[in-house]
């Protein structure tokens, strides 16, 4: 399950999370994470930085 501790272990405050995406599909915090899963956590209220 994606929970606040997993998200916070990446130095992302769970209170800032706007959207969680797994393999291109929006999921909630009850998504069961398996080793190797590709998870994207999008933050609300700001712009994203992209390295080109």
Rosetta blueprint (number, residue, H / E / L):
1 X L
2 X L
3 X L
4 X H
5 X H
6 X H
7 X H
8 X H
9 X L
10 X L
11 X L
12 X L
13 X L
14 X H
15 X H
16 X H
17 X E
18 X E
19 X E
20 X E
21 X E
22 X E
23 X L
24 X L
25 X E
26 X E
27 X E
28 X L
29 X L
30 X L
31 X L
32 X L
33 X L
34 X L
35 X L
36 X L
37 X L
38 X L
39 X E
40 X E
41 X E
42 X E
43 X E
44 X L
45 X L
46 X L
47 X L
48 X L
49 X L
50 X L
51 X L
52 X L
